[in-house]
């Protein structure tokens, strides 16, 4: 997960603990079919030089703002855990 966060967000993290896993079924109107998504969630902290954290356009949100923007229910669940 740390490698994926570094690759996608350009941030280094330190993994702290597992939040849990979730399986969610959802319908995609774009594809007109059902999908099953399996996701693992962890709690982590940002590490390293903070000056590079925002260079890639990351915008930090309050929890209530993030919940409104999340599409998958399991992502909201993880955020609240």
Secondary structure as UniProt FT lines:
FT   HELIX           2..9
FT   STRAND          12..28
FT   TURN            29..32
FT   STRAND          33..47
FT   HELIX           50..52
FT   TURN            53..56
FT   HELIX           63..69
FT   HELIX           73..80
//
